[in-house]
Amino acid sequence: MDINEAVLRFLEYCELDKNLSLKTVRMYGYYLNFFKQWLLQSQKDKNFPVEKIDENTVRNFRLFISHEYKNPYKGPLKRQTQNYFLVTLRSFFRYLIRQKLSVLSPEMIELGKNRDRNIKFLEPIELEKLFRSVDLKDKSGLRDRAILEVLFSTGLRVSELVALNREQINREAGEFGVIGKGGKGRVVFLSKHAKEWLKKYLGTRTDPYQPLFIRYAGPKIKTGLSNEGLRLSARSVERMIEKYRKKSGLLFRIGPHILRHSFATDLLEHGADLRSVQEMLGHKNIATTQIYTHVTNIRLKEVHEKYHSGNK
């Protein structure tokens, strides 16, 4: 089977048989089509068979994305991003083996070892500066403050935040459900402050639109009462946070994900266990949550100092 047909069949399998989200299928498509274009160019064969892809082919691809390729916007690929390509190739070859094709074993594709990630998060005083930098004189300011409070209170990804509708939110109970990566559902919780700011913001809303957060600028809606046309975009939230970062005098660049890191850090610093934080973040594996070693290592030191007999 040639690489073109194999990629197409795999993506159809992901969408129809595995019922993966369209976003996940698009990402698989991006990584595989990138690999396919490199392969066809390097082999000078428009119908290169997948059975001929061997360890040396994959190794040459790894050398290309590690040393030669540069993203036109972000520069050289990080090791973690390089691994995304390899994880996709593993899934691709597993599928081909199930289709009874004699192809490279996925176990022969080793992932590069990641260095420990340096997690950025905001200290309480920095969070306070960020929140206080919002001008509350109009409804867009109230919306922005509510967004910041909800992000810090729930640890939502920005994609999850902007997808929220008003009827999803139980402000009385202070909790609601979301569907995150991989279709995994979880419950998130609103803090007292988040509930207060959401109430203030929603008190300004007299429109019939479903989205929890709507835009107040940009092109006017031409199709009448359109819900999606006024939904705030993830990019708008990113720009909004960067604006307040500058106003508050924070020196390093931040985004919605740093508020997610700040959420997890805050919980762990105040005694939450790693498993509970894993559930609230929607991480599939506890290993993903263990990136917050900047907190857990400090707590381990405190436990050692308190309980080890050599410290008595």
Phi and psi in degrees as GROMACS dihedral restraints (atoms count N, CA, C in turn):
[ dihedral_restraints ]
;  ai    aj    ak    al  type     phi  dphi    fc
    3     4     5     6     1   -79.6    20    10
    4     5     6     7     1   161.0    20    10
    6     7     8     9     1   -61.4    20    10
    7     8     9    10     1   -34.5    20    10
    9    10    11    12     1   -63.5    20    10
   10    11    12    13     1   -49.3    20    10
   12    13    14    15     1   -67.0    20    10
   13    14    15    16     1   -38.5    20    10
   15    16    17    18     1   -63.4    20    10
   16    17    18    19     1   -44.1    20    10
   18    19    20    21     1   -63.9    20    10
   19    20    21    22     1   -43.8    20    10
   21    22    23    24     1   -61.1    20    10
   22    23    24    25     1   -45.8    20    10
   24    25    26    27     1   -64.5    20    10
   25    26    27    28     1   -39.3    20    10
   27    28    29    30     1   -63.9    20    10
   28    29    30    31     1   -43.8    20    10
   30    31    32    33     1   -66.6    20    10
   31    32    33    34     1   -37.1    20    10
   33    34    35    36     1   -64.0    20    10
   34    35    36    37     1   -40.6    20    10
   36    37    38    39     1   -62.0    20    10
   37    38    39    40     1   -42.7    20    10
   39    40    41    42     1   -62.6    20    10
   40    41    42    43     1   -40.8    20    10
   42    43    44    45     1   -77.2    20    10
   43    44    45    46     1   -46.3    20    10
   45    46    47    48     1   -89.5    20    10
   46    47    48    49     1   -43.6    20    10
   48    49    50    51     1   -89.3    20    10
   49    50    51    52     1   -43.9    20    10
   51    52    53    54     1   -86.2    20    10
   52    53    54    55     1   -14.5    20    10
   54    55    56    57     1    56.7    20    10
   55    56    57    58     1    41.5    20    10
   57    58    59    60     1   -74.4    20    10
   58    59    60    61     1   156.6    20    10
   60    61    62    63     1   -64.9    20    10
   61    62    63    64     1   153.7    20    10
   63    64    65    66     1   -61.1    20    10
   64    65    66    67     1   -32.8    20    10
   66    67    68    69     1   -64.2    20    10
   67    68    69    70     1   -42.8    20    10
   69    70    71    72     1   -65.5    20    10
   70    71    72    73     1   -42.4    20    10
   72    73    74    75     1   -62.4    20    10
   73    74    75    76     1   -40.3    20    10
   75    76    77    78     1   -62.9    20    10
   76    77    78    79     1   -39.9    20    10
   78    79    80    81     1   -66.9    20    10
   79    80    81    82     1   -43.7    20    10
   81    82    83    84     1   -56.4    20    10
   82    83    84    85     1   -43.6    20    10
   84    85    86    87     1   -61.7    20    10
   85    86    87    88     1   -40.2    20    10
   87    88    89    90     1   -62.3    20    10
   88    89    90    91     1   -50.3    20    10
   90    91    92    93     1   -65.3    20    10
   91    92    93    94     1   -41.5    20    10
   93    94    95    96     1   -72.3    20    10
   94    95    96    97     1   -39.4    20    10
   96    97    98    99     1   -69.0    20    10
   97    98    99   100     1   -32.6    20    10
   99   100   101   102     1   -61.9    20    10
  100   101   102   103     1   -48.4    20    10
  102   103   104   105     1   -61.7    20    10
  103   104   105   106     1   -42.8    20    10
  105   106   107   108     1   -61.8    20    10
  106   107   108   109     1   -44.5    20    10
  108   109   110   111     1   -63.0    20    10
  109   110   111   112     1   -42.7    20    10
  111   112   113   114     1   -61.3    20    10
  112   113   114   115     1   -44.8    20    10
  114   115   116   117     1   -61.5    20    10
  115   116   117   118     1   -47.9    20    10
  117   118   119   120     1   -65.8    20    10
  118   119   120   121     1   -35.3    20    10
  120   121   122   123     1   -70.7    20    10
  121   122   123   124     1   -42.8    20    10
  123   124   125   126     1   -71.2    20    10
  124   125   126   127     1   -32.8    20    10
  126   127   128   129     1   -93.1    20    10
  127   128   129   130     1   -12.4    20    10
  129   130   131   132     1    52.3    20    10
  130   131   132   133     1    46.1    20    10
  132   133   134   135     1  -144.1    20    10
  133   134   135   136     1   113.1    20    10
  135   136   137   138     1   -71.6    20    10
  136   137   138   139     1   -13.7    20    10
  138   139   140   141     1  -127.5    20    10
  139   140   141   142     1    46.4    20    10
  141   142   143   144     1   -65.0    20    10
  142   143   144   145     1   126.9    20    10
  144   145   146   147     1   -76.1    20    10
  145   146   147   148     1   139.9    20    10
  147   148   149   150     1   -65.9    20    10
  148   149   150   151     1   -23.4    20    10
  150   151   152   153     1   -66.2    20    10
  151   152   153   154     1   -19.5    20    10
  153   154   155   156     1   -90.4    20    10
  154   155   156   157     1    -5.8    20    10
  156   157   158   159     1   -73.6    20    10
  157   158   159   160     1   119.1    20    10
  159   160   161   162     1  -123.4    20    10
  160   161   162   163     1  -174.5    20    10
  162   163   164   165     1   -59.2    20    10
  163   164   165   166     1   -38.3    20    10
  165   166   167   168     1   -66.3    20    10
  166   167   168   169     1   -36.6    20    10
  168   169   170   171     1   -61.4    20    10
  169   170   171   172     1   -48.3    20    10
  171   172   173   174     1   -65.0    20    10
  172   173   174   175     1   -38.2    20    10
  174   175   176   177     1   -63.3    20    10
  175   176   177   178     1   -42.9    20    10
  177   178   179   180     1   -63.7    20    10
  178   179   180   181     1   -36.4    20    10
  180   181   182   183     1   -65.2    20    10
  181   182   183   184     1   -40.8    20    10
  183   184   185   186     1   -63.3    20    10
  184   185   186   187     1   -40.0    20    10
  186   187   188   189     1   -64.2    20    10
  187   188   189   190     1   -37.0    20    10
  189   190   191   192     1   -64.4    20    10
  190   191   192   193     1   -50.1    20    10
  192   193   194   195     1   -74.4    20    10
  193   194   195   196     1   -19.4    20    10
  195   196   197   198     1   -86.5    20    10
  196   197   198   199     1   -37.5    20    10
  198   199   200   201     1  -114.9    20    10
  199   200   201   202     1   -29.8    20    10
  201   202   203   204     1  -103.7    20    10
  202   203   204   205     1   -45.1    20    10
  204   205   206   207     1   -75.6    20    10
  205   206   207   208     1   138.3    20    10
  207   208   209   210     1  -132.3    20    10
  208   209   210   211     1   125.8    20    10
  210   211   212   213     1   -63.9    20    10
  211   212   213   214     1   131.8    20    10
  213   214   215   216     1   -61.4    20    10
  214   215   216   217     1   -19.4    20    10
  216   217   218   219     1  -107.1    20    10
  217   218   219   220     1   -33.0    20    10
  219   220   221   222     1  -115.9    20    10
  220   221   222   223     1    -3.9    20    10
  222   223   224   225     1    82.2    20    10
  223   224   225   226     1  -153.4    20    10
  225   226   227   228     1   -57.4    20    10
  226   227   228   229     1   147.3    20    10
  228   229   230   231     1   -76.9    20    10
  229   230   231   232     1   136.3    20    10
  231   232   233   234     1   -70.2    20    10
  232   233   234   235     1   158.3    20    10
  234   235   236   237     1   -58.9    20    10
  235   236   237   238     1   -38.6    20    10
  237   238   239   240     1   -63.0    20    10
  238   239   240   241     1   -41.0    20    10
  240   241   242   243     1   -65.8    20    10
  241   242   243   244     1   -40.2    20    10
  243   244   245   246     1   -58.6    20    10
  244   245   246   247     1   -38.9    20    10
  246   247   248   249     1   -66.2    20    10
  247   248   249   250     1   -28.6    20    10
  249   250   251   252     1   -60.1    20    10
  250   251   252   253     1   -40.2    20    10
  252   253   254   255     1   -61.4    20    10
  253   254   255   256     1   -43.4    20    10
  255   256   257   258     1   -70.6    20    10
  256   257   258   259     1   -38.8    20    10
  258   259   260   261     1   -61.8    20    10
  259   260   261   262     1   -40.8    20    10
  261   262   263   264     1   -64.0    20    10
  262   263   264   265     1   -42.7    20    10
  264   265   266   267     1   -62.1    20    10
  265   266   267   268     1   -37.4    20    10
  267   268   269   270     1   -59.8    20    10
  268   269   270   271     1   -48.2    20    10
  270   271   272   273     1   -62.5    20    10
  271   272   273   274     1   -38.9    20    10
  273   274   275   276     1   -60.6    20    10
  274   275   276   277     1   -47.9    20    10
  276   277   278   279     1   -72.1    20    10
  277   278   279   280     1   -30.3    20    10
  279   280   281   282     1   -62.1    20    10
  280   281   282   283     1   -42.0    20    10
  282   283   284   285     1   -62.6    20    10
  283   284   285   286     1   -45.2    20    10
  285   286   287   288     1   -63.7    20    10
  286   287   288   289     1   -35.9    20    10
  288   289   290   291     1   -65.4    20    10
  289   290   291   292     1   -38.5    20    10
  291   292   293   294     1   -66.0    20    10
  292   293   294   295     1   -22.3    20    10
  294   295   296   297     1   -88.1    20    10
  295   296   297   298     1    12.7    20    10
  297   298   299   300     1    68.3    20    10
  298   299   300   301     1    28.1    20    10
  300   301   302   303     1   -95.1    20    10
  301   302   303   304     1   144.4    20    10
  303   304   305   306     1   -87.7    20    10
  304   305   306   307     1    87.8    20    10
  306   307   308   309     1  -124.0    20    10
  307   308   309   310     1   174.8    20    10
  309   310   311   312     1   -58.2    20    10
  310   311   312   313     1   136.5    20    10
  312   313   314   315     1   -69.3    20    10
  313   314   315   316     1   133.6    20    10
  315   316   317   318     1   -58.5    20    10
  316   317   318   319     1   -30.1    20    10
  318   319   320   321     1   -66.1    20    10
  319   320   321   322     1   -16.5    20    10
  321   322   323   324     1   -80.5    20    10
  322   323   324   325     1    -8.2    20    10
  324   325   326   327     1   -98.2    20    10
  325   326   327   328     1   101.4    20    10
  327   328   329   330     1   -89.5    20    10
  328   329   330   331     1   140.2    20    10
  330   331   332   333     1   -82.1    20    10
  331   332   333   334     1   147.2    20    10
  333   334   335   336     1   -72.1    20    10
  334   335   336   337     1   144.7    20    10
  336   337   338   339     1   -74.0    20    10
  337   338   339   340     1   126.1    20    10
  339   340   341   342     1   -83.2    20    10
  340   341   342   343     1   141.8    20    10
  342   343   344   345     1   -75.1    20    10
  343   344   345   346     1   157.3    20    10
  345   346   347   348     1   -59.7    20    10
  346   347   348   349     1   133.2    20    10
  348   349   350   351     1   -77.6    20    10
  349   350   351   352     1   139.7    20    10
  351   352   353   354     1   -92.0    20    10
  352   353   354   355     1   100.4    20    10
  354   355   356   357     1   -79.0    20    10
  355   356   357   358     1   128.1    20    10
  357   358   359   360     1   -94.1    20    10
  358   359   360   361     1   136.9    20    10
  360   361   362   363     1  -150.7    20    10
  361   362   363   364     1   166.3    20    10
  363   364   365   366     1  -100.9    20    10
  364   365   366   367     1   133.7    20    10
  366   367   368   369     1   -72.1    20    10
  367   368   369   370     1   160.0    20    10
  369   370   371   372     1   -51.7    20    10
  370   371   372   373     1   -41.2    20    10
  372   373   374   375     1   -68.3    20    10
  373   374   375   376     1   -32.9    20    10
  375   376   377   378     1   -72.4    20    10
  376   377   378   379     1   -38.3    20    10
  378   379   380   381     1   -61.1    20    10
  379   380   381   382     1   -43.1    20    10
  381   382   383   384     1   -62.2    20    10
  382   383   384   385     1   -42.1    20    10
  384   385   386   387     1   -61.8    20    10
  385   386   387   388     1   -42.2    20    10
  387   388   389   390     1   -64.0    20    10
  388   389   390   391     1   -46.6    20    10
  390   391   392   393     1   -64.3    20    10
  391   392   393   394     1   -40.6    20    10
  393   394   395   396     1   -75.1    20    10
  394   395   396   397     1   -12.5    20    10
  396   397   398   399     1   -77.7    20    10
  397   398   399   400     1    -9.4    20    10
  399   400   401   402     1   -78.4    20    10
  400   401   402   403     1   128.6    20    10
  402   403   404   405     1   -79.6    20    10
  403   404   405   406     1   117.9    20    10
  405   406   407   408     1   -98.0    20    10
  406   407   408   409     1    18.0    20    10
  408   409   410   411     1   -75.2    20    10
  409   410   411   412     1   -21.6    20    10
  411   412   413   414     1  -131.4    20    10
  412   413   414   415     1   176.5    20    10
  414   415   416   417     1   -68.9    20    10
  415   416   417   418     1   -27.3    20    10
  417   418   419   420     1   -69.0    20    10
  418   419   420   421     1   -33.5    20    10
  420   421   422   423     1   -67.5    20    10
  421   422   423   424     1   -41.9    20    10
  423   424   425   426     1   -63.1    20    10
  424   425   426   427     1   -39.5    20    10
  426   427   428   429     1   -61.0    20    10
  427   428   429   430     1   -46.1    20    10
  429   430   431   432     1   -63.9    20    10
  430   431   432   433     1   -41.6    20    10
  432   433   434   435     1   -64.5    20    10
  433   434   435   436     1   -40.0    20    10
  435   436   437   438     1   -62.5    20    10
  436   437   438   439     1   -39.9    20    10
  438   439   440   441     1   -61.7    20    10
  439   440   441   442     1   -47.6    20    10
  441   442   443   444     1   -60.8    20    10
  442   443   444   445     1   -44.2    20    10
  444   445   446   447     1   -65.1    20    10
  445   446   447   448     1   -41.6    20    10
  447   448   449   450     1   -67.1    20    10
  448   449   450   451     1   -42.6    20    10
  450   451   452   453     1   -59.8    20    10
  451   452   453   454     1   -45.7    20    10
  453   454   455   456     1   -70.8    20    10
  454   455   456   457     1   -31.5    20    10
  456   457   458   459     1   -76.1    20    10
  457   458   459   460     1   -33.6    20    10
  459   460   461   462     1  -108.4    20    10
  460   461   462   463     1   -23.9    20    10
  462   463   464   465     1    73.4    20    10
  463   464   465   466     1    20.7    20    10
  465   466   467   468     1   -63.8    20    10
  466   467   468   469     1   146.3    20    10
  468   469   470   471     1   -71.8    20    10
  469   470   471   472     1   153.7    20    10
  471   472   473   474     1   -63.5    20    10
  472   473   474   475     1   -34.3    20    10
  474   475   476   477     1   -64.5    20    10
  475   476   477   478     1   -35.2    20    10
  477   478   479   480     1   -71.7    20    10
  478   479   480   481     1   -37.8    20    10
  480   481   482   483     1   -62.8    20    10
  481   482   483   484     1   -50.8    20    10
  483   484   485   486     1   -72.2    20    10
  484   485   486   487     1   -15.9    20    10
  486   487   488   489     1   -83.6    20    10
  487   488   489   490     1    -6.8    20    10
  489   490   491   492     1   -69.0    20    10
  490   491   492   493     1   142.8    20    10
  492   493   494   495     1  -112.8    20    10
  493   494   495   496     1   157.9    20    10
  495   496   497   498     1   -60.0    20    10
  496   497   498   499     1   -38.8    20    10
  498   499   500   501     1   -71.6    20    10
  499   500   501   502     1   -12.6    20    10
  501   502   503   504     1   -72.2    20    10
  502   503   504   505     1   -26.8    20    10
  504   505   506   507     1   -89.1    20    10
  505   506   507   508     1   121.8    20    10
  507   508   509   510     1   -99.9    20    10
  508   509   510   511     1    92.1    20    10
  510   511   512   513     1   -71.5    20    10
  511   512   513   514     1   -26.9    20    10
  513   514   515   516     1   -68.0    20    10
  514   515   516   517     1   -48.4    20    10
  516   517   518   519     1   -77.5    20    10
  517   518   519   520     1   -21.9    20    10
  519   520   521   522     1    72.4    20    10
  520   521   522   523     1    33.2    20    10
  522   523   524   525     1  -152.6    20    10
  523   524   525   526     1   158.3    20    10
  525   526   527   528     1  -163.7    20    10
  526   527   528   529     1   161.3    20    10
  528   529   530   531     1   -97.9    20    10
  529   530   531   532     1   148.1    20    10
  531   532   533   534     1  -136.0    20    10
  532   533   534   535     1   155.9    20    10
  534   535   536   537     1  -107.9    20    10
  535   536   537   538     1   116.6    20    10
  537   538   539   540     1  -100.3    20    10
  538   539   540   541     1  -150.7    20    10
  540   541   542   543     1   -60.0    20    10
  541   542   543   544     1   141.3    20    10
  543   544   545   546     1    67.4    20    10
  544   545   546   547     1    18.0    20    10
  546   547   548   549     1    71.2    20    10
  547   548   549   550     1    17.5    20    10
  549   550   551   552     1   -82.4    20    10
  550   551   552   553     1   122.2    20    10
  552   553   554   555     1   -89.6    20    10
  553   554   555   556     1   151.1    20    10
  555   556   557   558     1  -156.2    20    10
  556   557   558   559     1   164.9    20    10
  558   559   560   561     1  -105.2    20    10
  559   560   561   562     1   136.2    20    10
  561   562   563   564     1  -121.3    20    10
  562   563   564   565     1   161.9    20    10
  564   565   566   567     1  -127.2    20    10
  565   566   567   568     1   143.2    20    10
  567   568   569   570     1   -95.9    20    10
  568   569   570   571     1   133.1    20    10
  570   571   572   573     1   -74.9    20    10
  571   572   573   574     1   169.9    20    10
  573   574   575   576     1   -57.7    20    10
  574   575   576   577     1   -43.8    20    10
  576   577   578   579     1   -64.8    20    10
  577   578   579   580     1   -42.5    20    10
  579   580   581   582     1   -62.7    20    10
  580   581   582   583     1   -40.9    20    10
  582   583   584   585     1   -63.6    20    10
  583   584   585   586     1   -40.3    20    10
  585   586   587   588     1   -63.5    20    10
  586   587   588   589     1   -45.0    20    10
  588   589   590   591     1   -73.4    20    10
  589   590   591   592     1   -32.8    20    10
  591   592   593   594     1   -64.0    20    10
  592   593   594   595     1   -40.2    20    10
  594   595   596   597     1   -62.8    20    10
  595   596   597   598     1   -43.0    20    10
  597   598   599   600     1   -63.7    20    10
  598   599   600   601     1   -44.4    20    10
  600   601   602   603     1   -66.2    20    10
  601   602   603   604     1   -48.7    20    10
  603   604   605   606     1   -66.7    20    10
  604   605   606   607     1   -22.5    20    10
  606   607   608   609     1   -65.9    20    10
  607   608   609   610     1   -18.6    20    10
  609   610   611   612     1   -89.8    20    10
  610   611   612   613     1    -8.8    20    10
  612   613   614   615     1   -88.6    20    10
  613   614   615   616     1   116.5    20    10
  615   616   617   618     1  -114.4    20    10
  616   617   618   619     1     5.8    20    10
  618   619   620   621     1   -85.3    20    10
  619   620   621   622     1   165.7    20    10
  621   622   623   624     1   -94.9    20    10
  622   623   624   625     1     6.5    20    10
  624   625   626   627     1   -73.1    20    10
  625   626   627   628     1   144.3    20    10
  627   628   629   630     1   -76.1    20    10
  628   629   630   631     1   -39.8    20    10
  630   631   632   633     1   -53.7    20    10
  631   632   633   634     1   139.8    20    10
  633   634   635   636     1   -66.3    20    10
  634   635   636   637     1   -40.6    20    10
  636   637   638   639     1  -120.4    20    10
  637   638   639   640     1   121.1    20    10
  639   640   641   642     1  -117.0    20    10
  640   641   642   643     1   162.5    20    10
  642   643   644   645     1   -91.0    20    10
  643   644   645   646     1   153.2    20    10
  645   646   647   648     1  -118.0    20    10
  646   647   648   649     1     6.0    20    10
  648   649   650   651     1  -134.8    20    10
  649   650   651   652     1   176.6    20    10
  651   652   653   654     1    94.5    20    10
  652   653   654   655     1  -173.0    20    10
  654   655   656   657     1   -64.3    20    10
  655   656   657   658     1   146.3    20    10
  657   658   659   660     1   -76.0    20    10
  658   659   660   661     1   152.3    20    10
  660   661   662   663     1   -75.6    20    10
  661   662   663   664     1   129.3    20    10
  663   664   665   666     1  -100.0    20    10
  664   665   666   667     1    -9.9    20    10
  666   667   668   669     1  -108.1    20    10
  667   668   669   670     1    28.3    20    10
  669   670   671   672     1    79.1    20    10
  670   671   672   673     1  -139.7    20    10
  672   673   674   675     1   -80.3    20    10
  673   674   675   676     1    79.7    20    10
  675   676   677   678     1   -97.0    20    10
  676   677   678   679     1   121.4    20    10
  678   679   680   681     1   -70.4    20    10
  679   680   681   682     1   -51.2    20    10
  681   682   683   684     1   -70.1    20    10
  682   683   684   685     1   -28.4    20    10
  684   685   686   687     1   -63.6    20    10
  685   686   687   688     1   -26.0    20    10
  687   688   689   690     1  -105.3    20    10
  688   689   690   691     1     0.5    20    10
  690   691   692   693     1   -64.4    20    10
  691   692   693   694     1   132.8    20    10
  693   694   695   696     1   -66.5    20    10
  694   695   696   697     1   137.0    20    10
  696   697   698   699     1   -90.5    20    10
  697   698   699   700     1   160.0    20    10
  699   700   701   702     1   -61.1    20    10
  700   701   702   703     1   -39.0    20    10
  702   703   704   705     1   -64.3    20    10
  703   704   705   706     1   -36.9    20    10
  705   706   707   708     1   -64.6    20    10
  706   707   708   709     1   -39.2    20    10
  708   709   710   711     1   -65.3    20    10
  709   710   711   712     1   -41.1    20    10
  711   712   713   714     1   -61.6    20    10
  712   713   714   715     1   -44.3    20    10
  714   715   716   717     1   -65.7    20    10
  715   716   717   718     1   -38.2    20    10
  717   718   719   720     1   -62.8    20    10
  718   719   720   721     1   -44.7    20    10
  720   721   722   723     1   -66.3    20    10
  721   722   723   724     1   -38.8    20    10
  723   724   725   726     1   -63.8    20    10
  724   725   726   727     1   -37.3    20    10
  726   727   728   729     1   -60.6    20    10
  727   728   729   730     1   -45.7    20    10
  729   730   731   732     1   -75.0    20    10
  730   731   732   733     1   -25.4    20    10
  732   733   734   735     1   -61.8    20    10
  733   734   735   736     1   -43.9    20    10
  735   736   737   738     1   -66.9    20    10
  736   737   738   739     1   -43.0    20    10
  738   739   740   741     1   -63.4    20    10
  739   740   741   742     1   -35.0    20    10
  741   742   743   744     1   -83.4    20    10
  742   743   744   745     1    -7.9    20    10
  744   745   746   747     1    83.2    20    10
  745   746   747   748     1    13.8    20    10
  747   748   749   750     1   -71.6    20    10
  748   749   750   751     1   133.3    20    10
  750   751   752   753     1   -84.8    20    10
  751   752   753   754     1   -24.6    20    10
  753   754   755   756     1  -105.0    20    10
  754   755   756   757     1   148.5    20    10
  756   757   758   759     1   -66.8    20    10
  757   758   759   760     1   136.4    20    10
  759   760   761   762     1  -129.1    20    10
  760   761   762   763     1   171.4    20    10
  762   763   764   765     1  -156.6    20    10
  763   764   765   766     1  -175.8    20    10
  765   766   767   768     1   -56.2    20    10
  766   767   768   769     1   -33.8    20    10
  768   769   770   771     1   -70.3    20    10
  769   770   771   772     1   -25.4    20    10
  771   772   773   774     1   -70.2    20    10
  772   773   774   775     1   -30.9    20    10
  774   775   776   777     1   -68.6    20    10
  775   776   777   778     1   -32.3    20    10
  777   778   779   780     1   -65.4    20    10
  778   779   780   781     1   -43.1    20    10
  780   781   782   783     1   -63.6    20    10
  781   782   783   784     1   -38.7    20    10
  783   784   785   786     1   -66.2    20    10
  784   785   786   787     1   -37.2    20    10
  786   787   788   789     1   -59.0    20    10
  787   788   789   790     1   -51.4    20    10
  789   790   791   792     1   -64.9    20    10
  790   791   792   793     1   -41.7    20    10
  792   793   794   795     1   -62.2    20    10
  793   794   795   796     1   -43.5    20    10
  795   796   797   798     1   -60.4    20    10
  796   797   798   799     1   -45.0    20    10
  798   799   800   801     1   -62.0    20    10
  799   800   801   802     1   -46.8    20    10
  801   802   803   804     1   -66.5    20    10
  802   803   804   805     1   -38.8    20    10
  804   805   806   807     1   -64.8    20    10
  805   806   807   808     1   -26.6    20    10
  807   808   809   810     1   -99.7    20    10
  808   809   810   811     1    15.4    20    10
  810   811   812   813     1   106.0    20    10
  811   812   813   814     1    -0.2    20    10
  813   814   815   816     1   -67.0    20    10
  814   815   816   817     1   147.4    20    10
  816   817   818   819     1   -86.4    20    10
  817   818   819   820     1   157.5    20    10
  819   820   821   822     1   -62.5    20    10
  820   821   822   823     1   -36.8    20    10
  822   823   824   825     1   -63.4    20    10
  823   824   825   826     1   -40.9    20    10
  825   826   827   828     1   -65.8    20    10
  826   827   828   829     1   -41.2    20    10
  828   829   830   831     1   -64.7    20    10
  829   830   831   832     1   -38.9    20    10
  831   832   833   834     1   -56.0    20    10
  832   833   834   835     1   -45.8    20    10
  834   835   836   837     1   -64.2    20    10
  835   836   837   838     1   -43.1    20    10
  837   838   839   840     1   -70.9    20    10
  838   839   840   841     1   -28.5    20    10
  840   841   842   843     1   -81.8    20    10
  841   842   843   844     1   -19.3    20    10
  843   844   845   846     1    78.9    20    10
  844   845   846   847     1    26.9    20    10
  846   847   848   849     1   -77.8    20    10
  847   848   849   850     1   134.3    20    10
  849   850   851   852     1   -70.1    20    10
  850   851   852   853     1   -39.6    20    10
  852   853   854   855     1  -118.4    20    10
  853   854   855   856     1   143.9    20    10
  855   856   857   858     1   -63.3    20    10
  856   857   858   859     1   -26.9    20    10
  858   859   860   861     1   -60.4    20    10
  859   860   861   862     1   -33.4    20    10
  861   862   863   864     1   -65.7    20    10
  862   863   864   865     1   -38.3    20    10
  864   865   866   867     1   -72.8    20    10
  865   866   867   868     1   -20.6    20    10
  867   868   869   870     1   -73.3    20    10
  868   869   870   871     1     2.6    20    10
  870   871   872   873     1   -66.4    20    10
  871   872   873   874     1   -16.9    20    10
  873   874   875   876     1   -86.3    20    10
  874   875   876   877     1    44.6    20    10
  876   877   878   879     1   -69.4    20    10
  877   878   879   880     1   -18.7    20    10
  879   880   881   882     1   -62.4    20    10
  880   881   882   883     1   -22.8    20    10
  882   883   884   885     1   -96.1    20    10
  883   884   885   886     1   -49.5    20    10
  885   886   887   888     1   -65.0    20    10
  886   887   888   889     1   -33.0    20    10
  888   889   890   891     1   -65.6    20    10
  889   890   891   892     1   -39.2    20    10
  891   892   893   894     1   -64.1    20    10
  892   893   894   895     1   -41.6    20    10
  894   895   896   897     1   -67.8    20    10
  895   896   897   898     1   -35.4    20    10
  897   898   899   900     1   -63.7    20    10
  898   899   900   901     1   -38.7    20    10
  900   901   902   903     1   -64.1    20    10
  901   902   903   904     1   -40.5    20    10
  903   904   905   906     1   -63.8    20    10
  904   905   906   907     1   -40.5    20    10
  906   907   908   909     1   -63.2    20    10
  907   908   909   910     1   -43.0    20    10
  909   910   911   912     1   -61.8    20    10
  910   911   912   913     1   -46.4    20    10
  912   913   914   915     1   -64.4    20    10
  913   914   915   916     1   -34.1    20    10
  915   916   917   918     1   -78.3    20    10
  916   917   918   919     1   -37.2    20    10
  918   919   920   921     1  -110.7    20    10
  919   920   921   922     1   -20.0    20    10
  921   922   923   924     1   -72.2    20    10
  922   923   924   925     1   133.3    20    10
  924   925   926   927     1   -63.0    20    10
  925   926   927   928     1   -25.9    20    10
  927   928   929   930     1   -69.8    20    10
  928   929   930   931     1   -11.4    20    10
  930   931   932   933     1   -96.2    20    10
  931   932   933   934     1    -1.8    20    10
